Amino acid sequence: MLEQPELTVIMPVYNMEKYLPRALDHLAKQTDPNFELLIVNDGSKDRTQEIAESYRTKFKHFRIINKPNGGLSDARNVGMANVNTPYFTFHDGDDWVDPDYTAYFVKAFHEHPEAAMVSCGFWLDYPGKASYPATNKPIEKSLSKWETYRLIVNFWGSFFFNHAFVSPVKGYTWNKGYKTAIVRKHHLSFVKELAFMEDQIFNVKYLALTSGFYCSNRPLYHYWQREDSMVHDFNLKMIPDNFKANYLVWKIICQGLWQEHKDNKQAKSSLVRINEGNSDERKG
């Protein structure tokens, strides 16, 4: 009988026949193979589905959901709706991971049960060049909510990868682990109307509703910098989407911080009333 996995790796794919074998080959060599791989095939028109099916026997827990094309956010939402494990993460079909990738998330959640989200570092990979870590800044600790926001949000916009302000966290989903119960409780989902920064919006929404974040800059995920990717393929729609996305991000952050301030103020007020009541009882 197979041991019940604790982690699901959600992999949305669309026309990934060129890169998918590399991604699946690396996932099949994890030091902790007891995870579920959930591939969401978003209406691919090439051999993506065929290639994915050929890897079924290489994983202990494997599912493919084939759906009409609806975009990346829609595919991620379908994946989250079908998670049956306590924790999950995301994986892009054109990237790949190191052997300890899945083990890291399970171990991090076990060792830091107070954390609603955990994060690992990542490599940057360019054609013809060696992998190098996004940042060498050492970090291995729990962070405050404001510290986490600062490491997730790109204060200088999102049209380019700003190497002067590189963070081991950033707004990506593939280097983060999430708790399924939190997503279900708050009905969290990705914004389907935007084709840009939807992952950053999801992360700040998730953080605004939770507490506890653990971060390591140990790079375990390889972020492939291909020129034909959606991120690098600039189009005019990105301009209004960028402004709208940044507005949503800062609106969520400000509302979350204000609510946290009010909650803390209310908690302190309640504590003062309790202490005053105890003092009156002692005087009587």
PyRosetta script that sets phi, psi and omega in degrees:
from pyrosetta import init, pose_from_sequence

init()
pose = pose_from_sequence("MLEQPELTVIMPVYNMEKYLPRALDHLAKQTDPNFELLIVNDGSKDRTQEIAESYRTKFKHFRIINKPNGGLSDARNVGMANVNTPYFTFHDGDDWVDPDYTAYFVKAFHEHPEAAMVSCGFWLDYPGKASYPATNKPIEKSLSKWETYRLIVNFWGSFFFNHAFVSPVKGYTWNKGYKTAIVRKHHLSFVKELAFMEDQIFNVKYLALTSGFYCSNRPLYHYWQREDSMVHDFNLKMIPDNFKANYLVWKIICQGLWQEHKDNKQAKSSLVRINEGNSDERKG")
pose.set_psi(1, 131.4)
pose.set_omega(1, -178.2)
pose.set_phi(2, -73.7)
pose.set_psi(2, 140.6)
pose.set_omega(2, 176.2)
pose.set_phi(3, -70.9)
pose.set_psi(3, 137.1)
pose.set_omega(3, -179.0)
pose.set_phi(4, -65.5)
pose.set_psi(4, 124.3)
pose.set_omega(4, -179.5)
pose.set_phi(5, -72.5)
pose.set_psi(5, 156.3)
pose.set_omega(5, 177.2)
pose.set_phi(6, -104.5)
pose.set_psi(6, -15.7)
pose.set_omega(6, -174.5)
pose.set_phi(7, -126.0)
pose.set_psi(7, 138.1)
pose.set_omega(7, 171.1)
pose.set_phi(8, -114.1)
pose.set_psi(8, 132.5)
pose.set_omega(8, 172.6)
pose.set_phi(9, -101.0)
pose.set_psi(9, 111.3)
pose.set_omega(9, 179.5)
pose.set_phi(10, -90.9)
pose.set_psi(10, 122.9)
pose.set_omega(10, -178.9)
pose.set_phi(11, -122.0)
pose.set_psi(11, 97.0)
pose.set_omega(11, 174.1)
pose.set_phi(12, -75.9)
pose.set_psi(12, 134.3)
pose.set_omega(12, -178.5)
pose.set_phi(13, -135.6)
pose.set_psi(13, 143.5)
pose.set_omega(13, 174.2)
pose.set_phi(14, -146.5)
pose.set_psi(14, 114.4)
pose.set_omega(14, 179.9)
pose.set_phi(15, 50.5)
pose.set_psi(15, 59.2)
pose.set_omega(15, -175.2)
pose.set_phi(16, -111.9)
pose.set_psi(16, 23.0)
pose.set_omega(16, -175.8)
pose.set_phi(17, -58.5)
pose.set_psi(17, -27.9)
pose.set_omega(17, -177.2)
pose.set_phi(18, -73.6)
pose.set_psi(18, -31.6)
pose.set_omega(18, -171.7)
pose.set_phi(19, -114.4)
pose.set_psi(19, -20.6)
pose.set_omega(19, -172.6)
pose.set_phi(20, -58.5)
pose.set_psi(20, -41.3)
pose.set_omega(20, 179.2)
pose.set_phi(21, -57.0)
pose.set_psi(21, -41.0)
pose.set_omega(21, 178.4)
pose.set_phi(22, -61.9)
pose.set_psi(22, -45.1)
pose.set_omega(22, -180.0)
pose.set_phi(23, -61.5)
pose.set_psi(23, -45.3)
pose.set_omega(23, -177.0)
pose.set_phi(24, -73.5)
pose.set_psi(24, -34.4)
pose.set_omega(24, 177.0)
pose.set_phi(25, -59.9)
pose.set_psi(25, -43.2)
pose.set_omega(25, -180.0)
pose.set_phi(26, -71.1)
pose.set_psi(26, -38.3)
pose.set_omega(26, 178.2)
pose.set_phi(27, -66.8)
pose.set_psi(27, -30.5)
pose.set_omega(27, -179.4)
pose.set_phi(28, -73.7)
pose.set_psi(28, -8.4)
pose.set_omega(28, -177.9)
pose.set_phi(29, -111.9)
pose.set_psi(29, 29.5)
pose.set_omega(29, -179.5)
pose.set_phi(30, -72.8)
pose.set_psi(30, 142.6)
pose.set_omega(30, 177.6)
pose.set_phi(31, -65.9)
pose.set_psi(31, -27.7)
pose.set_omega(31, 173.1)
pose.set_phi(32, -115.2)
pose.set_psi(32, 95.3)
pose.set_omega(32, -175.6)
pose.set_phi(33, -82.2)
pose.set_psi(33, -1.0)
pose.set_omega(33, -175.7)
pose.set_phi(34, -87.0)
pose.set_psi(34, 68.0)
pose.set_omega(34, 175.1)
pose.set_phi(35, -136.6)
pose.set_psi(35, 163.9)
pose.set_omega(35, 175.9)
pose.set_phi(36, -102.0)
pose.set_psi(36, 132.4)
pose.set_omega(36, 172.9)
pose.set_phi(37, -99.2)
pose.set_psi(37, 118.9)
pose.set_omega(37, -179.8)
pose.set_phi(38, -115.8)
pose.set_psi(38, 104.3)
pose.set_omega(38, 179.4)
pose.set_phi(39, -92.8)
pose.set_psi(39, 125.9)
pose.set_omega(39, 176.4)
pose.set_phi(40, -108.4)
pose.set_psi(40, 103.8)
pose.set_omega(40, -179.2)
pose.set_phi(41, -84.8)
pose.set_psi(41, 108.4)
pose.set_omega(41, -171.9)
pose.set_phi(42, -89.4)
pose.set_psi(42, 59.9)
pose.set_omega(42, 175.7)
pose.set_phi(43, 69.8)
pose.set_psi(43, 36.0)
pose.set_omega(43, -179.4)
pose.set_phi(44, -59.8)
pose.set_psi(44, 145.2)
pose.set_omega(44, -179.4)
pose.set_phi(45, -108.4)
pose.set_psi(45, 0.6)
pose.set_omega(45, 179.0)
pose.set_phi(46, -106.8)
pose.set_psi(46, -149.1)
pose.set_omega(46, -176.1)
pose.set_phi(47, -92.2)
pose.set_psi(47, 17.4)
pose.set_omega(47, -177.7)
pose.set_phi(48, -55.4)
pose.set_psi(48, -49.3)
pose.set_omega(48, -178.5)
pose.set_phi(49, -63.0)
pose.set_psi(49, -42.1)
pose.set_omega(49, 179.6)
pose.set_phi(50, -62.7)
pose.set_psi(50, -44.4)
pose.set_omega(50, 179.2)
pose.set_phi(51, -64.1)
pose.set_psi(51, -44.5)
pose.set_omega(51, 179.5)
pose.set_phi(52, -59.5)
pose.set_psi(52, -45.0)
pose.set_omega(52, -179.8)
pose.set_phi(53, -61.6)
pose.set_psi(53, -32.5)
pose.set_omega(53, -178.1)
pose.set_phi(54, -69.1)
pose.set_psi(54, -12.9)
pose.set_omega(54, 179.8)
pose.set_phi(55, -100.2)
pose.set_psi(55, 3.0)
pose.set_omega(55, -173.9)
pose.set_phi(56, -55.1)
pose.set_psi(56, -41.8)
pose.set_omega(56, -175.9)
pose.set_phi(57, -77.1)
pose.set_psi(57, -6.8)
pose.set_omega(57, -178.2)
pose.set_phi(58, -89.9)
pose.set_psi(58, -1.8)
pose.set_omega(58, -179.0)
pose.set_phi(59, -126.9)
pose.set_psi(59, 144.0)
pose.set_omega(59, 179.2)
pose.set_phi(60, -66.8)
pose.set_psi(60, -39.4)
pose.set_omega(60, -178.1)
pose.set_phi(61, -130.9)
pose.set_psi(61, 116.4)
pose.set_omega(61, -170.2)
pose.set_phi(62, -144.8)
pose.set_psi(62, 130.1)
pose.set_omega(62, 176.3)
pose.set_phi(63, -139.6)
pose.set_psi(63, 146.3)
pose.set_omega(63, 172.9)
pose.set_phi(64, -124.4)
pose.set_psi(64, 129.3)
pose.set_omega(64, 173.1)
pose.set_phi(65, -111.4)
pose.set_psi(65, 118.3)
pose.set_omega(65, 177.3)
pose.set_phi(66, -99.7)
pose.set_psi(66, 125.5)
pose.set_omega(66, -176.0)
pose.set_phi(67, -138.9)
pose.set_psi(67, 159.7)
pose.set_omega(67, 174.2)
pose.set_phi(68, -64.0)
pose.set_psi(68, 151.9)
pose.set_omega(68, -178.1)
pose.set_phi(69, -61.5)
pose.set_psi(69, 126.0)
pose.set_omega(69, 179.7)
pose.set_phi(70, -138.0)
pose.set_psi(70, 2.6)
pose.set_omega(70, -179.8)
pose.set_phi(71, 97.2)
pose.set_psi(71, 165.9)
pose.set_omega(71, -174.9)
pose.set_phi(72, -62.1)
pose.set_psi(72, -45.2)
pose.set_omega(72, -178.5)
pose.set_phi(73, -62.1)
pose.set_psi(73, -42.0)
pose.set_omega(73, 178.9)
pose.set_phi(74, -63.7)
pose.set_psi(74, -40.4)
pose.set_omega(74, 178.8)
pose.set_phi(75, -65.0)
pose.set_psi(75, -40.7)
pose.set_omega(75, 177.3)
pose.set_phi(76, -64.3)
pose.set_psi(76, -41.1)
pose.set_omega(76, 179.2)
pose.set_phi(77, -63.4)
pose.set_psi(77, -40.7)
pose.set_omega(77, 177.2)
pose.set_phi(78, -63.2)
pose.set_psi(78, -41.3)
pose.set_omega(78, 178.1)
pose.set_phi(79, -61.4)
pose.set_psi(79, -48.2)
pose.set_omega(79, -179.6)
pose.set_phi(80, -61.1)
pose.set_psi(80, -37.5)
pose.set_omega(80, -178.8)
pose.set_phi(81, -66.5)
pose.set_psi(81, -18.5)
pose.set_omega(81, -177.2)
pose.set_phi(82, -109.9)
pose.set_psi(82, 13.0)
pose.set_omega(82, 177.6)
pose.set_phi(83, -76.3)
pose.set_psi(83, 133.5)
pose.set_omega(83, 178.9)
pose.set_phi(84, -118.5)
pose.set_psi(84, 14.4)
pose.set_omega(84, -177.8)
pose.set_phi(85, -116.2)
pose.set_psi(85, 161.4)
pose.set_omega(85, -179.6)
pose.set_phi(86, -64.3)
pose.set_psi(86, -31.1)
pose.set_omega(86, -176.1)
pose.set_phi(87, -127.3)
pose.set_psi(87, 155.9)
pose.set_omega(87, 174.5)
pose.set_phi(88, -152.0)
pose.set_psi(88, 161.2)
pose.set_omega(88, 173.5)
pose.set_phi(89, -142.3)
pose.set_psi(89, 178.0)
pose.set_omega(89, 178.9)
pose.set_phi(90, -119.7)
pose.set_psi(90, 158.2)
pose.set_omega(90, -179.7)
pose.set_phi(91, -147.9)
pose.set_psi(91, 122.7)
pose.set_omega(91, 176.6)
pose.set_phi(92, -77.2)
pose.set_psi(92, 146.6)
pose.set_omega(92, -174.8)
pose.set_phi(93, -70.6)
pose.set_psi(93, -16.0)
pose.set_omega(93, -179.8)
pose.set_phi(94, -100.4)
pose.set_psi(94, 1.9)
pose.set_omega(94, 179.0)
pose.set_phi(95, -105.3)
pose.set_psi(95, -178.6)
pose.set_omega(95, 175.9)
pose.set_phi(96, -151.2)
pose.set_psi(96, 169.5)
pose.set_omega(96, -173.1)
pose.set_phi(97, -131.4)
pose.set_psi(97, 161.4)
pose.set_omega(97, 174.8)
pose.set_phi(98, -81.0)
pose.set_psi(98, 164.8)
pose.set_omega(98, -173.8)
pose.set_phi(99, -61.0)
pose.set_psi(99, -25.8)
pose.set_omega(99, -176.8)
pose.set_phi(100, -95.2)
pose.set_psi(100, 12.4)
pose.set_omega(100, -175.0)
pose.set_phi(101, -58.5)
pose.set_psi(101, -56.8)
pose.set_omega(101, -176.8)
pose.set_phi(102, -68.8)
pose.set_psi(102, -36.1)
pose.set_omega(102, 179.4)
pose.set_phi(103, -63.1)
pose.set_psi(103, -34.6)
pose.set_omega(103, -178.1)
pose.set_phi(104, -59.1)
pose.set_psi(104, -48.0)
pose.set_omega(104, -174.9)
pose.set_phi(105, -64.4)
pose.set_psi(105, -44.9)
pose.set_omega(105, 179.5)
pose.set_phi(106, -63.3)
pose.set_psi(106, -45.9)
pose.set_omega(106, -179.9)
pose.set_phi(107, -63.6)
pose.set_psi(107, -42.8)
pose.set_omega(107, -178.7)
pose.set_phi(108, -62.6)
pose.set_psi(108, -42.2)
pose.set_omega(108, 178.6)
pose.set_phi(109, -67.9)
pose.set_psi(109, -36.2)
pose.set_omega(109, 178.1)
pose.set_phi(110, -67.2)
pose.set_psi(110, -42.3)
pose.set_omega(110, -176.5)
pose.set_phi(111, -80.7)
pose.set_psi(111, -17.7)
pose.set_omega(111, -179.6)
pose.set_phi(112, -133.0)
pose.set_psi(112, 68.3)
pose.set_omega(112, -176.4)
pose.set_phi(113, -62.6)
pose.set_psi(113, -19.7)
pose.set_omega(113, 179.2)
pose.set_phi(114, -75.9)
pose.set_psi(114, -14.8)
pose.set_omega(114, -176.3)
pose.set_phi(115, -81.1)
pose.set_psi(115, 128.5)
pose.set_omega(115, 175.5)
pose.set_phi(116, -83.0)
pose.set_psi(116, -23.6)
pose.set_omega(116, -179.5)
pose.set_phi(117, -141.8)
pose.set_psi(117, 141.7)
pose.set_omega(117, 174.6)
pose.set_phi(118, -126.2)
pose.set_psi(118, 154.7)
pose.set_omega(118, -175.4)
pose.set_phi(119, -143.2)
pose.set_psi(119, 145.9)
pose.set_omega(119, 174.6)
pose.set_phi(120, -118.2)
pose.set_psi(120, 169.2)
pose.set_omega(120, 177.3)
pose.set_phi(121, -80.7)
pose.set_psi(121, -179.9)
pose.set_omega(121, -178.6)
pose.set_phi(122, -149.5)
pose.set_psi(122, 158.6)
pose.set_omega(122, 176.8)
pose.set_phi(123, -96.2)
pose.set_psi(123, 151.0)
pose.set_omega(123, 169.3)
pose.set_phi(124, -105.0)
pose.set_psi(124, 129.4)
pose.set_omega(124, -176.4)
pose.set_phi(125, -127.2)
pose.set_psi(125, 123.8)
pose.set_omega(125, 178.6)
pose.set_phi(126, -117.5)
pose.set_psi(126, 149.4)
pose.set_omega(126, 178.3)
pose.set_phi(127, -55.6)
pose.set_psi(127, 129.0)
pose.set_omega(127, 176.4)
pose.set_phi(128, 78.2)
pose.set_psi(128, 7.2)
pose.set_omega(128, -179.4)
pose.set_phi(129, -125.8)
pose.set_psi(129, 157.5)
pose.set_omega(129, 177.9)
pose.set_phi(130, -75.9)
pose.set_psi(130, 153.1)
pose.set_omega(130, 176.7)
pose.set_phi(131, -65.2)
pose.set_psi(131, 143.2)
pose.set_omega(131, 171.7)
pose.set_phi(132, -142.4)
pose.set_psi(132, 145.9)
pose.set_omega(132, -176.0)
pose.set_phi(133, -66.0)
pose.set_psi(133, 145.2)
pose.set_omega(133, -179.9)
pose.set_phi(134, -59.1)
pose.set_psi(134, -33.8)
pose.set_omega(134, 176.8)
pose.set_phi(135, -153.5)
pose.set_psi(135, 146.2)
pose.set_omega(135, 176.3)
pose.set_phi(136, -98.7)
pose.set_psi(136, 1.2)
pose.set_omega(136, 179.0)
pose.set_phi(137, -61.2)
pose.set_psi(137, 118.4)
pose.set_omega(137, -176.3)
pose.set_phi(138, -70.3)
pose.set_psi(138, 132.2)
pose.set_omega(138, 176.5)
pose.set_phi(139, -154.0)
pose.set_psi(139, 132.4)
pose.set_omega(139, -179.9)
pose.set_phi(140, -161.5)
pose.set_psi(140, 76.1)
pose.set_omega(140, -173.9)
pose.set_phi(141, -165.1)
pose.set_psi(141, 170.7)
pose.set_omega(141, 172.7)
pose.set_phi(142, -83.5)
pose.set_psi(142, 142.8)
pose.set_omega(142, -176.2)
pose.set_phi(143, -119.7)
pose.set_psi(143, 155.0)
pose.set_omega(143, 173.3)
pose.set_phi(144, -74.0)
pose.set_psi(144, 167.0)
pose.set_omega(144, -179.7)
pose.set_phi(145, -62.8)
pose.set_psi(145, -42.1)
pose.set_omega(145, -179.2)
pose.set_phi(146, -66.0)
pose.set_psi(146, -40.5)
pose.set_omega(146, 176.9)
pose.set_phi(147, -60.3)
pose.set_psi(147, -40.1)
pose.set_omega(147, -179.5)
pose.set_phi(148, -66.5)
pose.set_psi(148, -45.0)
pose.set_omega(148, 176.2)
pose.set_phi(149, -54.9)
pose.set_psi(149, -44.9)
pose.set_omega(149, -178.0)
pose.set_phi(150, -61.7)
pose.set_psi(150, -35.0)
pose.set_omega(150, -178.4)
pose.set_phi(151, -82.2)
pose.set_psi(151, -19.5)
pose.set_omega(151, 180.0)
pose.set_phi(152, -89.3)
pose.set_psi(152, -42.1)
pose.set_omega(152, -172.7)
pose.set_phi(153, -86.9)
pose.set_psi(153, 134.5)
pose.set_omega(153, 174.7)
pose.set_phi(154, -88.6)
pose.set_psi(154, 102.6)
pose.set_omega(154, -175.9)
pose.set_phi(155, -66.4)
pose.set_psi(155, -13.9)
pose.set_omega(155, -176.6)
pose.set_phi(156, -106.4)
pose.set_psi(156, 23.6)
pose.set_omega(156, 177.6)
pose.set_phi(157, 93.1)
pose.set_psi(157, 177.7)
pose.set_omega(157, -171.4)
pose.set_phi(158, -129.4)
pose.set_psi(158, 18.0)
pose.set_omega(158, 179.5)
pose.set_phi(159, -83.6)
pose.set_psi(159, -11.2)
pose.set_omega(159, -178.3)
pose.set_phi(160, -150.8)
pose.set_psi(160, 158.8)
pose.set_omega(160, 178.0)
pose.set_phi(161, -83.1)
pose.set_psi(161, 107.0)
pose.set_omega(161, -172.9)
pose.set_phi(162, -83.6)
pose.set_psi(162, 99.7)
pose.set_omega(162, -175.0)
pose.set_phi(163, -70.4)
pose.set_psi(163, -19.8)
pose.set_omega(163, 179.3)
pose.set_phi(164, -74.4)
pose.set_psi(164, -20.2)
pose.set_omega(164, -177.9)
pose.set_phi(165, -129.4)
pose.set_psi(165, 42.4)
pose.set_omega(165, -177.9)
pose.set_phi(166, -70.8)
pose.set_psi(166, 139.1)
pose.set_omega(166, 179.8)
pose.set_phi(167, -122.4)
pose.set_psi(167, 148.1)
pose.set_omega(167, 175.1)
pose.set_phi(168, -75.4)
pose.set_psi(168, -3.6)
pose.set_omega(168, -176.3)
pose.set_phi(169, -106.8)
pose.set_psi(169, -67.4)
pose.set_omega(169, -177.2)
pose.set_phi(170, 52.8)
pose.set_psi(170, -173.5)
pose.set_omega(170, -171.5)
pose.set_phi(171, -93.0)
pose.set_psi(171, 9.4)
pose.set_omega(171, -177.4)
pose.set_phi(172, -70.9)
pose.set_psi(172, 161.4)
pose.set_omega(172, 177.8)
pose.set_phi(173, -101.0)
pose.set_psi(173, -22.5)
pose.set_omega(173, -172.7)
pose.set_phi(174, -76.6)
pose.set_psi(174, -10.1)
pose.set_omega(174, 175.7)
pose.set_phi(175, -109.4)
pose.set_psi(175, 20.5)
pose.set_omega(175, -177.8)
pose.set_phi(176, -129.3)
pose.set_psi(176, 147.9)
pose.set_omega(176, 174.8)
pose.set_phi(177, -110.7)
pose.set_psi(177, 139.4)
pose.set_omega(177, -177.2)
pose.set_phi(178, -123.4)
pose.set_psi(178, 158.2)
pose.set_omega(178, 176.3)
pose.set_phi(179, -98.7)
pose.set_psi(179, 124.8)
pose.set_omega(179, -177.0)
pose.set_phi(180, -60.3)
pose.set_psi(180, -38.7)
pose.set_omega(180, -177.6)
pose.set_phi(181, -60.8)
pose.set_psi(181, -34.9)
pose.set_omega(181, -179.8)
pose.set_phi(182, -69.3)
pose.set_psi(182, -42.9)
pose.set_omega(182, 178.7)
pose.set_phi(183, -62.3)
pose.set_psi(183, -42.3)
pose.set_omega(183, -179.9)
pose.set_phi(184, -69.1)
pose.set_psi(184, -41.5)
pose.set_omega(184, -178.0)
pose.set_phi(185, -61.6)
pose.set_psi(185, -41.7)
pose.set_omega(185, -174.9)
pose.set_phi(186, -102.0)
pose.set_psi(186, 4.8)
pose.set_omega(186, 177.9)
pose.set_phi(187, 53.6)
pose.set_psi(187, 46.4)
pose.set_omega(187, -178.1)
pose.set_phi(188, -76.1)
pose.set_psi(188, 143.3)
pose.set_omega(188, 178.3)
pose.set_phi(189, -154.6)
pose.set_psi(189, 167.2)
pose.set_omega(189, 178.0)
pose.set_phi(190, -86.7)
pose.set_psi(190, 143.3)
pose.set_omega(190, 178.8)
pose.set_phi(191, -71.9)
pose.set_psi(191, 118.8)
pose.set_omega(191, -176.2)
pose.set_phi(192, -83.6)
pose.set_psi(192, -17.3)
pose.set_omega(192, -176.5)
pose.set_phi(193, -76.0)
pose.set_psi(193, -16.5)
pose.set_omega(193, -178.2)
pose.set_phi(194, -107.3)
pose.set_psi(194, 140.3)
pose.set_omega(194, 175.5)
pose.set_phi(195, -105.0)
pose.set_psi(195, 16.2)
pose.set_omega(195, -171.6)
pose.set_phi(196, -150.0)
pose.set_psi(196, 131.4)
pose.set_omega(196, 175.7)
pose.set_phi(197, 66.1)
pose.set_psi(197, 15.3)
pose.set_omega(197, -179.8)
pose.set_phi(198, -65.8)
pose.set_psi(198, -27.8)
pose.set_omega(198, 177.9)
pose.set_phi(199, -70.4)
pose.set_psi(199, -39.7)
pose.set_omega(199, 178.4)
pose.set_phi(200, -65.1)
pose.set_psi(200, -40.4)
pose.set_omega(200, 178.1)
pose.set_phi(201, -61.9)
pose.set_psi(201, -44.8)
pose.set_omega(201, 179.4)
pose.set_phi(202, -60.2)
pose.set_psi(202, -43.2)
pose.set_omega(202, -177.6)
pose.set_phi(203, -65.4)
pose.set_psi(203, -41.7)
pose.set_omega(203, -179.6)
pose.set_phi(204, -71.9)
pose.set_psi(204, -32.2)
pose.set_omega(204, 174.3)
pose.set_phi(205, -63.3)
pose.set_psi(205, -44.9)
pose.set_omega(205, -180.0)
pose.set_phi(206, -60.9)
pose.set_psi(206, -46.1)
pose.set_omega(206, -179.2)
pose.set_phi(207, -66.2)
pose.set_psi(207, -38.2)
pose.set_omega(207, -177.7)
pose.set_phi(208, -62.6)
pose.set_psi(208, -25.8)
pose.set_omega(208, -176.3)
pose.set_phi(209, -98.7)
pose.set_psi(209, 0.0)
pose.set_omega(209, -174.2)
pose.set_phi(210, -133.2)
pose.set_psi(210, -178.3)
pose.set_omega(210, 173.0)
pose.set_phi(211, -144.5)
pose.set_psi(211, 150.4)
pose.set_omega(211, 179.2)
pose.set_phi(212, 96.1)
pose.set_psi(212, 112.7)
pose.set_omega(212, 179.5)
pose.set_phi(213, -140.9)
pose.set_psi(213, 128.0)
pose.set_omega(213, 178.6)
pose.set_phi(214, -116.1)
pose.set_psi(214, 133.2)
pose.set_omega(214, -175.7)
pose.set_phi(215, -130.7)
pose.set_psi(215, 138.2)
pose.set_omega(215, 170.8)
pose.set_phi(216, -128.8)
pose.set_psi(216, 142.4)
pose.set_omega(216, 177.1)
pose.set_phi(217, -95.0)
pose.set_psi(217, 10.8)
pose.set_omega(217, 177.0)
pose.set_phi(218, -63.2)
pose.set_psi(218, 115.0)
pose.set_omega(218, -175.7)
pose.set_phi(219, -75.0)
pose.set_psi(219, 123.9)
pose.set_omega(219, -179.0)
pose.set_phi(220, -129.0)
pose.set_psi(220, -11.6)
pose.set_omega(220, -176.8)
pose.set_phi(221, -117.4)
pose.set_psi(221, 135.5)
pose.set_omega(221, -179.6)
pose.set_phi(222, -102.1)
pose.set_psi(222, 112.0)
pose.set_omega(222, -177.9)
pose.set_phi(223, -92.7)
pose.set_psi(223, 104.4)
pose.set_omega(223, -174.0)
pose.set_phi(224, -79.7)
pose.set_psi(224, 122.0)
pose.set_omega(224, -176.6)
pose.set_phi(225, -94.4)
pose.set_psi(225, 75.7)
pose.set_omega(225, 179.9)
pose.set_phi(226, -90.8)
pose.set_psi(226, 141.8)
pose.set_omega(226, -174.1)
pose.set_phi(227, -70.2)
pose.set_psi(227, -22.8)
pose.set_omega(227, -177.1)
pose.set_phi(228, -94.2)
pose.set_psi(228, 10.9)
pose.set_omega(228, 179.0)
pose.set_phi(229, -75.1)
pose.set_psi(229, 161.2)
pose.set_omega(229, -178.7)
pose.set_phi(230, -61.9)
pose.set_psi(230, -34.8)
pose.set_omega(230, -178.2)
pose.set_phi(231, -65.8)
pose.set_psi(231, -37.7)
pose.set_omega(231, -175.9)
pose.set_phi(232, -92.7)
pose.set_psi(232, -9.3)
pose.set_omega(232, -179.2)
pose.set_phi(233, -92.1)
pose.set_psi(233, 86.2)
pose.set_omega(233, -175.1)
pose.set_phi(234, -66.5)
pose.set_psi(234, 137.7)
pose.set_omega(234, 170.8)
pose.set_phi(235, -143.7)
pose.set_psi(235, 162.8)
pose.set_omega(235, -173.7)
pose.set_phi(236, -61.7)
pose.set_psi(236, -26.4)
pose.set_omega(236, -179.9)
pose.set_phi(237, -64.2)
pose.set_psi(237, -22.9)
pose.set_omega(237, -179.7)
pose.set_phi(238, -64.5)
pose.set_psi(238, -29.2)
pose.set_omega(238, -175.8)
pose.set_phi(239, -64.7)
pose.set_psi(239, -57.2)
pose.set_omega(239, 177.4)
pose.set_phi(240, -65.2)
pose.set_psi(240, -34.5)
pose.set_omega(240, 178.3)
pose.set_phi(241, -63.2)
pose.set_psi(241, -38.4)
pose.set_omega(241, 179.9)
pose.set_phi(242, -64.1)
pose.set_psi(242, -45.2)
pose.set_omega(242, 178.9)
pose.set_phi(243, -64.9)
pose.set_psi(243, -43.6)
pose.set_omega(243, -179.7)
pose.set_phi(244, -64.0)
pose.set_psi(244, -43.2)
pose.set_omega(244, -178.8)
pose.set_phi(245, -64.9)
pose.set_psi(245, -44.1)
pose.set_omega(245, 179.1)
pose.set_phi(246, -64.7)
pose.set_psi(246, -36.8)
pose.set_omega(246, 176.0)
pose.set_phi(247, -61.6)
pose.set_psi(247, -45.6)
pose.set_omega(247, -180.0)
pose.set_phi(248, -63.7)
pose.set_psi(248, -41.9)
pose.set_omega(248, -180.0)
pose.set_phi(249, -59.2)
pose.set_psi(249, -49.9)
pose.set_omega(249, -177.2)
pose.set_phi(250, -72.5)
pose.set_psi(250, -30.1)
pose.set_omega(250, 175.5)
pose.set_phi(251, -63.9)
pose.set_psi(251, -45.3)
pose.set_omega(251, 179.7)
pose.set_phi(252, -63.9)
pose.set_psi(252, -44.6)
pose.set_omega(252, -179.5)
pose.set_phi(253, -61.9)
pose.set_psi(253, -48.0)
pose.set_omega(253, -178.5)
pose.set_phi(254, -63.5)
pose.set_psi(254, -43.3)
pose.set_omega(254, 178.5)
pose.set_phi(255, -64.0)
pose.set_psi(255, -40.9)
pose.set_omega(255, 180.0)
pose.set_phi(256, -65.9)
pose.set_psi(256, -43.0)
pose.set_omega(256, 179.7)
pose.set_phi(257, -67.6)
pose.set_psi(257, -37.6)
pose.set_omega(257, 178.4)
pose.set_phi(258, -65.7)
pose.set_psi(258, -41.8)
pose.set_omega(258, 178.2)
pose.set_phi(259, -65.0)
pose.set_psi(259, -39.4)
pose.set_omega(259, 177.7)
pose.set_phi(260, -64.0)
pose.set_psi(260, -39.7)
pose.set_omega(260, 177.3)
pose.set_phi(261, -62.0)
pose.set_psi(261, -44.5)
pose.set_omega(261, 179.7)
pose.set_phi(262, -65.6)
pose.set_psi(262, -40.1)
pose.set_omega(262, 179.3)
pose.set_phi(263, -64.1)
pose.set_psi(263, -42.9)
pose.set_omega(263, 179.1)
pose.set_phi(264, -65.1)
pose.set_psi(264, -39.3)
pose.set_omega(264, 179.5)
pose.set_phi(265, -65.6)
pose.set_psi(265, -40.3)
pose.set_omega(265, 178.8)
pose.set_phi(266, -67.2)
pose.set_psi(266, -39.6)
pose.set_omega(266, 179.4)
pose.set_phi(267, -64.6)
pose.set_psi(267, -41.6)
pose.set_omega(267, 178.3)
pose.set_phi(268, -65.3)
pose.set_psi(268, -39.3)
pose.set_omega(268, 179.3)
pose.set_phi(269, -63.7)
pose.set_psi(269, -40.9)
pose.set_omega(269, 178.9)
pose.set_phi(270, -65.5)
pose.set_psi(270, -39.1)
pose.set_omega(270, 179.6)
pose.set_phi(271, -64.6)
pose.set_psi(271, -39.7)
pose.set_omega(271, 178.1)
pose.set_phi(272, -63.0)
pose.set_psi(272, -42.3)
pose.set_omega(272, -179.5)
pose.set_phi(273, -64.6)
pose.set_psi(273, -39.2)
pose.set_omega(273, 178.9)
pose.set_phi(274, -64.5)
pose.set_psi(274, -44.8)
pose.set_omega(274, -179.9)
pose.set_phi(275, -65.2)
pose.set_psi(275, -38.6)
pose.set_omega(275, 178.4)
pose.set_phi(276, -65.7)
pose.set_psi(276, -38.3)
pose.set_omega(276, 178.0)
pose.set_phi(277, -65.0)
pose.set_psi(277, -42.1)
pose.set_omega(277, 178.7)
pose.set_phi(278, -64.5)
pose.set_psi(278, -37.0)
pose.set_omega(278, 179.2)
pose.set_phi(279, -65.8)
pose.set_psi(279, -41.0)
pose.set_omega(279, 178.5)
pose.set_phi(280, -62.7)
pose.set_psi(280, -38.6)
pose.set_omega(280, 179.6)
pose.set_phi(281, -65.1)
pose.set_psi(281, -38.2)
pose.set_omega(281, 179.7)
pose.set_phi(282, -68.0)
pose.set_psi(282, -37.5)
pose.set_omega(282, 178.8)
pose.set_phi(283, -66.8)
pose.set_psi(283, -35.1)
pose.set_omega(283, -179.6)
pose.set_phi(284, -72.4)
pose.dump_pdb("model.pdb")
